[in-house]
Amino acid sequence: MSIQKTGSFQGMKSLNRSIILNSIRVHGMISRSEIAKETRLTPPTVTNIVAELILANLVVERRPGTSNGGRKPILLAINADSRFIIGVDVGVKKVRLALTNLNAEVSMRRTEELPSGLNEGGFLLFLKEIVSKFKQEIEKGVQEKIIGIGVAMHGIVDHTSGIAIHAPTLKLENVPVKEALEETFSLPVRVENDAKALALGEKWFGVGKDMDHFFCLNVGEGIGGGLVQSGQLVHGNDSLAGEIGHTVVDLRGPVCSCGNRGCLEAFSSGNALKFKGKQLMNAGKAPKLTEKLRETLSPISGKIIYECAVEGDTVSREILEEAGEYLGIGILNLIHLINPQMIILGGGVSQASNFLLKPINEVVSARALSDRAKKTEIVVSKLGEEGSLIGAVTLVLSELFSHEY
């Protein structure tokens, strides 16, 4: 039940607790008097709630702050190692797992290959097995401090029920991820689309920290997106908000994994890069790529194309630049539609930003409607390839720091 409906003392106290906890989290270290000044809560209210948070081991007193006279105030901080979270990022081919503290600092990580062709039951069994194995490797004292599991999942996810509604590349439908993991591990579980999780991670720990209105593009094997509006994730009516990868940029373009033609994902994703590279190799137009694959005994990948581009291969550079142009079209449409403060590029393909950003910015600066729109900030995520994994952890953190916890 929401606070607005109850109007109860307990509800107000929970809200105040959340306000104070988030003030400490955002500032890193802050005094009681500064919290009272910033939040406009009374000093006695701040003192009482801080005492409860210290007793709960969520907050600790650090060191004296500065003073203009009189006693120096004691600075407060989140007790980061008082609780831990397991993050799980389910990709198209791999599952990443991490153990973090309340500052999303990773103390343990693991990557598992995701078997192909799993049905819903097989997928859940595999997921439970790898989480169980990972959890068993955590020292017992830390295991007892784990407060939840966050899952970032490829495809369309109902974040309320924790059901993976549609994971097209994995060919999975209506998978009850939250229910299965909660039954197995007796821990709260939060499940979200990987791109939306990435956006939340950026809001808490990345370049979106000081932004209230931004869009995060997750460019990996596929392309997804997460919109943050007024500091909150936007899900839309049927959890479809942010699916920029399946917006059409060319009606007669190549077939996408979703079955439609000309989706942005069919031009600029990791899979699209591989497809384009194979086409050129088969036509005998990519000798450097062919040579590289022969040398490394590796299958073609976005990473190999990027490495060839770095080594000066013109064909590989042009593949990436063309992908950047189409990303620019998608981003231009986003700017005109939602007018964000910032666009953040995340995911594996974004690691090739030195080849992508120039064509992206050229499209935007040439075609955006206003001078301010032309200057929309387009940046690369600092969370790297673990962005969605950090986002998965943040799903649980957002619960801990909410007024409903």
C-alpha positions as CSV (number, residue, x, y, z in Angstrom):
1,M,0.0,0.0,0.0
2,S,1.3,3.4,-0.9
3,I,2.1,6.2,1.6
4,Q,-0.2,8.5,-0.2
5,K,-3.1,6.2,0.5
6,T,-2.3,5.4,4.1
7,G,-1.2,8.8,5.4
8,S,0.1,6.8,8.4
9,F,2.9,7.8,10.7
10,Q,4.8,4.6,9.8
11,G,4.4,5.5,6.1
12,M,5.8,9.0,6.7
13,K,8.7,7.6,8.8
14,S,9.5,5.1,5.9
15,L,9.5,8.0,3.4
16,N,11.8,10.1,5.7
17,R,14.1,7.1,6.1
18,S,14.4,6.7,2.3
19,I,15.0,10.5,1.9
20,I,17.9,10.4,4.5
21,L,19.4,7.2,3.2
22,N,19.4,8.5,-0.4
23,S,20.9,11.8,0.7
24,I,23.8,9.9,2.3
25,R,24.2,7.7,-0.7
26,V,24.3,10.5,-3.2
27,H,26.8,12.6,-1.2
28,G,29.1,9.8,-0.2
29,M,29.7,11.5,3.1
30,I,27.4,14.1,4.8
31,S,26.7,15.4,8.3
32,R,23.4,15.3,10.1
33,S,23.0,19.0,10.0
34,E,23.6,19.1,6.2
35,I,21.0,16.4,5.7
36,A,18.5,18.4,7.7
37,K,19.3,21.5,5.7
38,E,19.1,19.7,2.3
39,T,16.0,17.6,3.0
40,R,14.1,20.2,5.2
41,L,13.5,17.6,7.8
42,T,13.8,18.7,11.4
43,P,17.1,18.0,13.1
44,P,15.4,15.7,15.7
45,T,13.8,13.6,12.9
46,V,17.2,13.3,11.2
47,T,19.0,12.4,14.4
48,N,16.4,9.7,15.3
49,I,16.3,8.1,11.9
50,V,20.1,8.2,11.5
51,A,20.4,6.4,14.9
52,E,18.1,3.6,13.6
53,L,20.1,3.3,10.4
54,I,23.3,3.0,12.4
55,L,21.7,0.4,14.6
56,A,20.7,-1.5,11.4
57,N,24.3,-1.3,10.3
58,L,23.3,0.5,7.1
59,V,25.0,3.7,8.0
60,V,28.3,4.4,9.8
61,E,30.0,7.5,11.3
62,R,33.2,8.2,9.4
63,R,35.3,11.3,10.3
64,P,34.8,14.9,11.5
65,G,33.8,17.3,8.8
66,T,34.8,21.0,8.6
67,S,33.3,23.7,10.8
68,N,33.2,27.5,10.8
69,G,33.4,27.4,14.6
70,G,32.3,25.1,17.4
71,R,32.2,21.3,17.3
72,K,33.1,19.6,14.0
73,P,30.2,17.6,12.6
74,I,30.6,13.8,12.2
75,L,30.2,12.7,8.6
76,L,28.0,9.8,7.8
77,A,28.4,7.2,5.0
78,I,26.6,4.1,3.7
79,N,28.2,1.0,5.3
80,A,28.9,-0.5,1.9
81,D,30.0,-4.0,3.1
82,S,27.1,-4.5,5.5
83,R,25.1,-6.1,2.7
84,F,25.8,-7.8,-0.6
85,I,23.9,-8.4,-3.9
86,I,24.1,-11.0,-6.6
87,G,23.7,-9.5,-10.1
88,V,22.9,-11.7,-13.1
89,D,23.1,-10.5,-16.8
90,V,21.5,-12.9,-19.2
91,G,22.8,-12.2,-22.7
92,V,22.2,-13.9,-26.0
93,K,25.2,-16.3,-25.6
94,K,26.6,-15.7,-22.1
95,V,25.4,-15.2,-18.6
96,R,27.5,-12.9,-16.4
97,L,27.3,-13.1,-12.6
98,A,28.8,-10.7,-10.0
99,L,28.8,-10.2,-6.2
100,T,28.8,-6.6,-5.2
101,N,28.4,-4.5,-2.0
102,L,26.0,-1.5,-1.6
103,N,28.3,0.7,-3.7
104,A,28.1,-1.8,-6.6
105,E,31.8,-2.6,-6.1
106,V,32.4,-6.1,-7.6
107,S,34.2,-8.5,-5.3
108,M,33.6,-11.7,-7.4
109,R,32.5,-12.3,-11.0
110,R,31.9,-15.3,-13.2
111,T,30.9,-15.8,-16.9
112,E,29.0,-18.9,-18.1
113,E,28.3,-19.9,-21.7
114,L,24.5,-20.1,-22.3
115,P,23.6,-23.3,-24.1
116,S,21.6,-22.8,-27.2
117,G,18.2,-24.4,-27.8
118,L,17.0,-24.4,-24.2
119,N,13.2,-24.5,-23.6
120,E,11.7,-22.5,-20.8
121,G,12.2,-25.3,-18.2
122,G,15.7,-26.0,-19.4
123,F,16.6,-22.3,-19.2
124,L,15.3,-21.9,-15.6
125,L,17.1,-25.1,-14.5
126,F,20.4,-23.8,-16.0
127,L,19.9,-20.3,-14.4
128,K,19.2,-21.9,-11.0
129,E,22.3,-24.1,-11.3
130,I,24.8,-21.4,-12.2
131,V,23.4,-19.0,-9.5
132,S,23.6,-21.8,-6.9
133,K,27.2,-22.7,-7.9
134,F,28.2,-19.1,-7.8
135,K,26.5,-18.6,-4.4
136,Q,28.3,-21.6,-3.0
137,E,31.7,-20.1,-3.9
138,I,31.0,-17.1,-1.8
139,E,32.4,-17.2,1.8
140,K,29.8,-18.1,4.4
141,G,30.0,-14.8,6.3
142,V,29.3,-12.9,3.1
143,Q,26.5,-15.3,2.0
144,E,24.6,-14.4,5.1
145,K,24.7,-10.7,4.1
146,I,23.2,-11.2,0.6
147,I,19.9,-9.3,0.5
148,G,18.7,-10.1,-3.1
149,I,19.3,-11.1,-6.6
150,G,19.0,-8.8,-9.6
151,V,18.5,-10.1,-13.1
152,A,19.0,-8.2,-16.3
153,M,17.4,-10.1,-19.1
154,H,17.5,-10.0,-22.9
155,G,14.1,-9.3,-24.4
156,I,10.8,-7.9,-23.2
157,V,10.3,-8.2,-19.4
158,D,7.4,-7.5,-17.1
159,H,9.3,-5.9,-14.2
160,T,6.4,-6.2,-11.8
161,S,5.9,-10.0,-12.1
162,G,9.5,-10.7,-13.1
163,I,8.4,-12.7,-16.1
164,A,10.5,-12.7,-19.3
165,I,7.6,-12.2,-21.7
166,H,9.5,-12.5,-25.0
167,A,13.2,-13.2,-25.6
168,P,13.3,-13.5,-29.4
169,T,16.9,-14.5,-29.9
170,L,16.7,-17.2,-27.2
171,K,13.2,-18.2,-28.5
172,L,11.7,-18.1,-25.0
173,E,8.2,-16.9,-24.0
174,N,6.7,-16.2,-20.6
175,V,9.5,-17.4,-18.4
176,P,8.8,-16.9,-14.6
177,V,12.3,-15.9,-13.7
178,K,11.5,-14.1,-10.4
179,E,9.2,-16.9,-9.1
180,A,11.7,-19.6,-9.9
181,L,14.7,-17.9,-8.3
182,E,12.8,-16.8,-5.2
183,E,11.5,-20.3,-4.6
184,T,15.0,-21.7,-4.9
185,F,17.0,-19.2,-3.0
186,S,14.5,-17.6,-0.6
187,L,15.8,-14.2,-1.5
188,P,14.0,-11.2,-3.1
189,V,14.5,-11.1,-6.8
190,R,14.1,-8.2,-9.2
191,V,14.0,-8.8,-13.0
192,E,14.3,-6.2,-15.7
193,N,15.1,-5.8,-19.4
194,D,18.9,-5.5,-19.8
195,A,18.8,-2.1,-21.5
196,K,16.5,-0.7,-18.8
197,A,18.7,-2.1,-16.1
198,L,21.7,-0.5,-17.8
199,A,19.9,2.9,-17.8
200,L,19.2,2.5,-14.0
201,G,22.8,1.6,-13.4
202,E,23.9,4.7,-15.3
203,K,21.5,6.8,-13.2
204,W,23.0,5.5,-9.9
205,F,26.7,4.9,-10.8
206,G,27.4,6.2,-14.3
207,V,27.4,9.3,-16.5
208,G,23.7,9.7,-16.0
209,K,24.2,10.3,-12.2
210,D,23.4,14.0,-12.4
211,M,20.8,13.7,-15.2
212,D,17.0,13.5,-14.8
213,H,16.1,12.9,-18.5
214,F,18.3,10.7,-20.6
215,F,18.2,7.7,-22.9
216,C,20.6,4.8,-22.7
217,L,21.3,2.7,-25.8
218,N,22.5,-0.9,-25.2
219,V,24.3,-1.9,-28.4
220,G,25.5,-5.5,-28.2
221,E,24.4,-8.6,-30.2
222,G,21.1,-6.8,-30.4
223,I,20.0,-3.2,-29.6
224,G,17.8,-2.1,-26.8
225,G,17.2,1.1,-24.9
226,G,16.2,2.5,-21.5
227,L,14.5,5.9,-20.9
228,V,14.9,7.7,-17.7
229,Q,12.4,10.5,-17.2
230,S,12.3,12.7,-14.0
231,G,14.9,10.3,-12.6
232,Q,12.7,7.2,-13.0
233,L,12.7,4.4,-15.5
234,V,9.9,4.5,-18.1
235,H,8.3,1.1,-18.9
236,G,5.4,2.1,-21.1
237,N,2.0,0.3,-21.4
238,D,3.3,-3.2,-22.1
239,S,7.0,-2.9,-21.1
240,L,7.9,-2.0,-24.7
241,A,9.2,1.5,-24.0
242,G,12.8,1.9,-25.2
243,E,12.8,-0.8,-27.9
244,I,14.7,1.4,-30.3
245,G,16.4,-1.6,-31.9
246,H,13.1,-2.5,-33.6
247,T,12.3,1.0,-34.9
248,V,12.6,0.9,-38.7
249,V,15.3,3.0,-40.4
250,D,14.9,1.5,-43.9
251,L,11.7,-0.2,-45.1
252,R,13.7,-2.2,-47.7
253,G,16.6,-3.0,-45.4
254,P,17.9,-6.5,-44.3
255,V,15.7,-8.9,-42.3
256,C,16.0,-8.4,-38.5
257,S,15.9,-11.1,-35.8
258,C,12.3,-10.1,-35.1
259,G,11.2,-10.9,-38.7
260,N,10.7,-7.3,-39.9
261,R,12.9,-5.6,-42.4
262,G,15.1,-2.6,-41.9
263,C,15.2,-2.4,-38.1
264,L,18.0,-0.4,-36.5
265,E,19.3,-3.7,-35.0
266,A,19.7,-5.1,-38.5
267,F,22.2,-2.3,-39.3
268,S,24.1,-1.5,-36.2
269,S,24.2,-4.4,-33.7
270,G,27.0,-6.9,-33.2
271,N,25.1,-9.4,-35.3
272,A,24.7,-6.8,-38.1
273,L,28.4,-6.1,-38.1
274,K,29.1,-9.9,-38.4
275,F,26.6,-10.2,-41.2
276,K,28.1,-7.3,-43.2
277,G,31.7,-8.6,-42.6
278,K,30.7,-12.1,-43.9
279,Q,29.1,-10.5,-47.0
280,L,32.2,-8.6,-47.9
281,M,34.5,-11.6,-47.2
282,N,32.4,-13.9,-49.4
283,A,32.6,-11.3,-52.2
284,G,36.4,-11.1,-51.7
285,K,36.2,-7.5,-50.6
286,A,37.6,-7.9,-47.1
287,P,41.1,-9.5,-47.4
288,K,42.3,-8.1,-44.1
289,L,39.4,-9.6,-42.2
290,T,39.8,-13.0,-44.0
291,E,43.5,-13.0,-43.1
292,K,42.8,-12.0,-39.4
293,L,40.3,-14.9,-39.0
294,R,42.8,-17.3,-40.6
295,E,45.5,-16.2,-38.2
296,T,43.4,-16.2,-35.0
297,L,41.3,-19.3,-36.0
298,S,38.4,-17.3,-34.7
299,P,34.8,-16.9,-36.1
300,I,34.0,-13.4,-37.3
301,S,32.8,-11.0,-34.6
302,G,32.3,-7.3,-33.9
303,K,35.4,-7.4,-31.8
304,I,37.5,-8.8,-34.7
305,I,36.1,-6.1,-37.1
306,Y,37.0,-3.5,-34.5
307,E,40.6,-4.9,-34.1
308,C,41.1,-4.8,-37.9
309,A,39.8,-1.2,-38.0
310,V,42.3,-0.2,-35.3
311,E,45.0,-1.9,-37.3
312,G,44.2,0.4,-40.2
313,D,41.9,-1.8,-42.3
314,T,39.7,0.5,-44.4
315,V,36.9,-2.0,-45.0
316,S,36.5,-2.8,-41.3
317,R,36.5,1.0,-40.5
318,E,33.8,1.5,-43.1
319,I,31.7,-1.3,-41.6
320,L,31.8,0.5,-38.2
321,E,31.2,3.9,-39.7
322,E,28.1,2.8,-41.6
323,A,26.8,1.2,-38.4
324,G,27.4,4.6,-36.7
325,E,25.5,6.4,-39.4
326,Y,22.4,4.3,-38.8
327,L,22.8,4.7,-35.1
328,G,22.9,8.4,-35.8
329,I,19.5,8.1,-37.5
330,G,18.0,6.2,-34.6
331,I,19.4,8.7,-32.1
332,L,18.2,11.7,-34.2
333,N,14.7,10.2,-34.1
334,L,15.0,9.8,-30.3
335,I,16.1,13.5,-29.9
336,H,13.1,14.7,-31.9
337,L,10.7,12.4,-30.0
338,I,11.8,12.7,-26.4
339,N,14.3,15.6,-26.4
340,P,16.7,14.1,-23.7
341,Q,19.5,15.9,-21.9
342,M,21.9,13.1,-22.9
343,I,22.2,9.9,-24.9
344,I,24.4,7.3,-23.4
345,L,25.9,4.5,-25.5
346,G,26.5,1.2,-23.7
347,G,27.0,-2.5,-24.6
348,G,29.8,-4.3,-26.3
349,V,29.6,-2.5,-29.7
350,S,30.0,0.9,-27.9
351,Q,33.6,-0.1,-27.2
352,A,34.2,0.9,-30.8
353,S,33.1,4.4,-30.0
354,N,36.2,5.9,-31.6
355,F,34.7,4.8,-35.0
356,L,31.0,5.3,-34.1
357,L,30.7,8.7,-32.5
358,K,31.9,10.8,-35.5
359,P,29.2,9.5,-37.9
360,I,26.6,9.6,-35.2
361,N,27.3,13.3,-34.4
362,E,27.5,14.1,-38.1
363,V,24.0,12.8,-38.7
364,V,22.6,14.6,-35.6
365,S,24.3,17.9,-36.3
366,A,23.2,17.9,-40.0
367,R,19.6,16.9,-39.4
368,A,18.4,17.9,-35.9
369,L,15.7,20.7,-36.0
370,S,17.3,23.2,-33.6
371,D,20.7,24.3,-32.7
372,R,20.2,23.0,-29.1
373,A,19.1,19.6,-30.4
374,K,22.2,19.5,-32.6
375,K,24.3,19.8,-29.5
376,T,22.6,17.0,-27.5
377,E,25.3,15.3,-25.5
378,I,26.1,11.9,-26.8
379,V,28.5,10.0,-24.5
380,V,29.8,6.5,-23.9
381,S,29.0,4.6,-20.8
382,K,31.8,4.4,-18.2
383,L,30.4,1.1,-16.9
384,G,31.8,-0.8,-19.8
385,E,30.6,-4.2,-20.8
386,E,29.4,-4.9,-17.3
387,G,26.9,-2.1,-17.5
388,S,23.8,-4.3,-17.5
389,L,25.3,-6.4,-14.7
390,I,25.8,-3.3,-12.5
391,G,22.2,-2.4,-13.6
392,A,21.0,-5.8,-12.3
393,V,22.6,-5.1,-8.9
394,T,21.0,-1.6,-8.9
395,L,17.5,-3.2,-9.3
396,V,18.0,-4.6,-5.8
397,L,19.6,-1.4,-4.4
398,S,16.7,0.7,-5.6
399,E,14.4,-1.5,-3.5
400,L,16.7,-1.2,-0.4
401,F,16.8,2.6,-0.7
402,S,13.0,3.0,-1.5
403,H,10.5,4.0,1.1
404,E,8.7,0.6,0.8
405,Y,11.7,-1.5,1.9
